[in-house]
Amino acid sequence: MKNGSGLHCDWIAVDWGTSHCRAWAMASDGRCLSEASNAYGMSRLAPEEFQSALLGLIEGWLGGDGTLVLACGMVGAQTGWVDAGYRGVPCAPRGDQPLKISGTDRRIDVRVLPGLRQDDPANVMRGEETQIAGFLSRTPDFDGVICLPGTHTKWAQISAGEVVSFQTAMTGELFSALTGATILRQTIPDDGWDEDAFSEAVSDAMSRPQALALRLFSLRAEALLKGLDGAAARARLSGLLIGIELAATRPYWLGQDVALIGAPALSAAYAEALGAQGLAPQAADATEMTLAGLTAARNGLKEVS
């Protein structure tokens, strides 16, 4: 998808993930003038192909020389366009010293934000730190835990405007693997939801996380012997996986203020699970926070220039 042909902007914000690339044409006053996206994510491109993929998306927005393109996400991974490295925690999530890519088309000045790293226990994030920076740019006094549900869910401890530590749970990827590459693919449909089944599964998994492998096969058995509804099976699987994640991350969120940054439906599931534990997490949209984080990084560049 491409919008805004012939539109000239002040700078361009880019979120370049594993499977997709999204771009926003930005005005100098912070307004978004247009947006575009394509399916040329990091996993589909060799390093020498990134520039052409980017130009195909934003060329209609370019005017003179050196339009700033500020990018976050997997574009800065070791297998991306350039290895932008990591900054060690504790640190503020906003990256004010992005890596400049040399030898690009003269019309663009491409800079890639670094990710965050934690050495003990080892962990990395790339892209989520920009969403956290966007959230903190709007709620600078927040102290607590930010959860970013997704393929690899992040839990980040925030204090005094810094990411102090973080954890990663492969919950989303486990759900995808179980429904696509195991016997559960015959039981779990592509959509459907049962709130009661989800809530019961979260509670079950949190009280007995060691029984997960047994609970997984019971989904298949109940479908065969008792006609378990597909929507209920899907919700139970999600509840079991989120439940064991919450059991493992309990020291992070227990008694803390919690914020969720993610897609609305997935964030709602986490909010329901956390609500049953007595928490009232606030929610923010992932795309909105990404753009806010890139804007904060752009403002940081202005401060040091």
C-alpha positions in Angstrom: 0.0 0.0 0.0 1.3 3.5 -0.9 -0.3 6.8 -0.2 0.5 10.5 -0.6 2.4 10.5 -4.0 3.9 13.9 -4.6 3.7 14.8 -0.9 6.9 16.3 0.4 7.5 15.9 4.2 10.0 17.1 6.8 11.1 13.6 7.8 10.0 10.0 7.6 9.4 7.5 10.4 9.8 3.8 9.7 9.0 0.7 11.7 10.7 -2.2 9.8 9.8 -5.5 11.3 10.4 -9.1 10.4 7.4 -9.4 8.0 6.3 -5.9 7.2 7.6 -2.4 6.7 5.5 0.7 7.7 6.3 4.3 7.0 4.9 7.7 8.0 5.5 11.0 6.2 5.9 13.5 9.0 5.5 17.3 9.1 7.9 19.5 11.1 5.2 20.2 13.6 4.8 16.5 14.4 1.7 15.8 12.3 1.5 12.6 10.3 0.8 13.6 6.7 0.5 10.2 5.1 1.4 6.5 5.8 2.3 3.5 3.7 3.2 -0.2 4.2 4.4 -3.2 2.4 5.2 -6.9 3.0 8.9 -6.5 2.5 10.0 -7.2 6.0 13.5 -8.0 7.1 13.1 -11.8 6.5 12.4 -11.3 2.8 15.4 -9.0 2.0 19.1 -9.3 1.6 21.1 -6.3 2.9 21.5 -4.8 -0.6 17.8 -5.0 -1.2 16.6 -2.8 1.7 17.1 0.6 -0.1 15.1 -0.3 -3.1 12.3 -1.7 -0.9 12.3 1.6 1.1 12.3 3.8 -1.9 9.4 1.9 -3.5 7.5 2.8 -0.4 8.4 6.5 0.2 9.7 7.8 -3.1 6.5 9.9 -3.6 7.3 11.8 -0.4 10.8 12.9 -1.4 11.7 16.3 -2.6 15.3 17.6 -2.3 18.4 16.0 -0.9 18.8 14.3 2.4 15.3 13.7 3.8 15.8 12.2 7.2 14.5 8.6 7.5 14.5 7.4 11.1 13.9 3.7 11.4 13.4 1.2 14.3 12.9 -2.6 14.5 14.6 -5.5 12.8 16.1 -3.3 10.1 18.9 -2.9 12.6 19.4 -6.6 13.4 22.5 -8.5 12.4 20.6 -9.9 9.5 19.0 -6.6 8.6 20.2 -3.6 6.5 22.8 -2.7 9.1 23.7 -4.0 12.5 22.7 -1.0 14.8 23.8 -2.8 17.9 22.3 -2.5 21.4 22.4 -0.2 24.4 22.8 -1.9 27.8 20.2 -1.5 30.5 19.6 0.3 32.7 19.1 3.2 30.3 16.5 5.5 28.9 14.6 3.7 26.0 14.9 6.7 23.7 17.8 6.2 21.3 19.3 9.6 20.5 22.3 8.3 18.6 21.0 6.2 15.7 23.4 4.6 13.3 23.7 6.5 10.0 23.7 4.2 6.9 26.4 5.4 4.4 26.2 5.2 0.6 22.5 5.7 0.3 20.5 7.5 -2.4 21.3 11.2 -2.1 17.6 11.9 -1.5 17.6 10.1 1.9 19.5 10.2 5.1 18.7 6.9 6.8 19.4 6.4 10.5 18.6 3.2 12.4 17.9 3.1 16.2 19.7 0.6 18.3 17.9 -2.0 20.4 18.4 -2.8 24.1 20.4 -5.6 25.7 20.6 -7.2 29.1 23.6 -9.3 29.9 22.5 -11.2 33.0 20.2 -12.9 32.4 20.9 -12.5 28.7 18.1 -10.8 26.8 17.6 -8.4 23.8 14.8 -6.3 22.4 14.6 -4.5 19.1 11.6 -2.3 18.3 9.8 -2.6 21.6 12.2 0.0 23.2 10.8 2.6 20.7 7.2 1.8 21.8 8.3 2.1 25.5 10.0 5.5 24.6 6.7 6.6 23.0 4.7 5.6 26.1 7.1 7.4 28.4 7.1 10.5 26.2 3.4 10.8 27.1 3.5 9.5 30.6 6.9 10.6 31.9 6.1 9.9 35.5 5.2 6.3 35.0 7.0 3.8 37.3 6.1 0.2 37.2 6.1 -2.5 34.5 5.3 -2.3 30.8 4.1 -5.4 29.1 4.3 -5.6 25.3 2.2 -8.7 24.2 3.1 -10.2 20.9 5.1 -13.0 19.2 7.8 -12.5 21.8 6.1 -10.7 24.8 8.3 -8.3 26.7 8.0 -7.3 30.3 10.1 -4.2 31.1 10.7 -2.8 34.6 10.6 1.0 34.4 12.0 3.4 37.0 12.9 7.1 36.8 12.4 7.0 33.0 14.7 4.1 32.4 14.3 0.4 31.5 15.9 -1.2 34.5 15.5 -4.8 33.4 13.3 -6.9 31.1 12.1 -10.4 30.3 10.9 -12.1 27.2 8.3 -14.8 26.8 7.8 -16.7 23.5 4.1 -17.0 24.2 2.8 -15.8 20.8 5.3 -18.0 18.9 4.4 -21.0 21.0 0.7 -20.5 20.2 1.5 -20.3 16.5 3.7 -23.4 16.6 1.2 -25.4 18.5 -1.7 -24.5 16.3 0.3 -24.9 13.1 2.7 -27.8 13.6 1.3 -30.1 16.2 -1.8 -32.4 16.6 -3.6 -29.3 17.9 -3.9 -27.9 14.4 -6.8 -30.3 14.0 -8.5 -28.9 17.1 -7.8 -25.2 17.2 -9.6 -23.0 14.5 -8.2 -19.8 13.1 -10.6 -17.6 15.0 -13.3 -17.7 17.7 -13.2 -16.9 21.4 -14.8 -18.0 24.7 -14.1 -15.7 27.6 -15.1 -18.2 30.3 -12.8 -20.8 28.8 -10.0 -18.3 28.6 -10.4 -17.2 32.3 -10.6 -20.7 33.6 -7.5 -21.8 31.6 -5.5 -18.8 32.9 -6.4 -19.7 36.5 -5.6 -23.3 36.0 -2.2 -22.6 34.4 -1.2 -20.1 37.1 -2.0 -22.6 39.9 -0.4 -25.6 38.2 2.0 -24.4 35.5 3.9 -27.7 35.7 0.8 -29.5 34.2 1.0 -27.6 30.9 2.0 -30.6 28.7 -0.9 -32.6 30.1 -3.4 -29.8 29.6 -2.4 -29.3 26.0 -3.2 -32.9 25.0 -6.5 -32.7 26.9 -7.6 -30.2 24.3 -7.3 -32.7 21.6 -8.9 -35.5 23.7 -11.8 -33.4 24.7 -12.5 -32.4 21.1 -12.6 -36.1 20.1 -14.5 -37.5 23.0 -16.7 -34.6 24.2 -17.0 -32.4 21.2 -15.1 -29.4 22.7 -16.1 -26.3 20.8 -13.4 -24.8 18.6 -13.7 -21.3 20.0 -13.5 -22.7 23.5 -10.4 -24.7 22.6 -8.7 -21.7 21.1 -9.4 -19.6 24.1 -8.3 -22.3 26.5 -5.0 -22.7 24.7 -4.4 -19.0 24.8 -5.3 -18.9 28.5 -3.0 -21.8 29.3 0.0 -20.1 27.6 -0.7 -16.6 29.0 -1.3 -18.2 32.4 2.1 -19.9 32.6 3.7 -16.6 31.4 2.0 -14.7 34.2 3.1 -17.4 36.7 6.7 -17.0 35.5 6.7 -13.2 35.5 4.8 -12.8 38.8 7.8 -11.2 40.6 7.7 -8.4 37.9 4.0 -7.5 38.0 2.9 -8.3 41.5 1.9 -5.1 43.3 3.1 -2.9 40.4 1.4 -0.4 38.1 1.2 -2.2 34.8 0.8 -0.7 31.3 0.1 -2.8 28.1 1.3 -1.8 24.7 0.0 -4.0 21.9 -2.7 -4.8 19.4 -6.1 -4.2 21.0 -7.4 -7.8 21.0 -4.3 -9.3 22.5 -3.9 -6.5 25.0 -7.5 -7.1 26.1 -6.7 -10.7 26.8 -3.7 -9.8 28.9 -5.8 -7.1 30.7 -8.4 -9.7 31.5 -5.8 -12.2 32.9 -4.1 -9.5 34.9 -7.5 -8.1 36.1 -8.3 -11.5 37.7 -5.1 -11.0 39.8 -6.4 -7.7 41.1 -4.5 -5.4 38.7 -6.0 -2.6 36.5 -3.5 -2.2 33.7 -3.7 0.8 31.4 -3.5 0.1 27.7 -1.9 1.9 24.7 -1.9 1.0 21.0 1.3 -0.4 19.7 1.3 1.6 16.4 0.5 4.8 18.1 3.4 4.3 20.6 5.8 3.3 17.9 5.2 6.6 16.1 5.4 8.5 19.3 8.7 6.8 20.1 10.1 7.6 16.7 9.0 11.2 17.1 10.7 11.4 20.5 13.9 10.1 18.9 13.6 12.7 16.1 13.2 15.5 18.8 16.2 14.1 20.5 18.3 14.5 17.3 17.2 18.1 17.1 18.4 18.7 20.7 21.9 17.4 20.0 22.3 18.9 16.5 
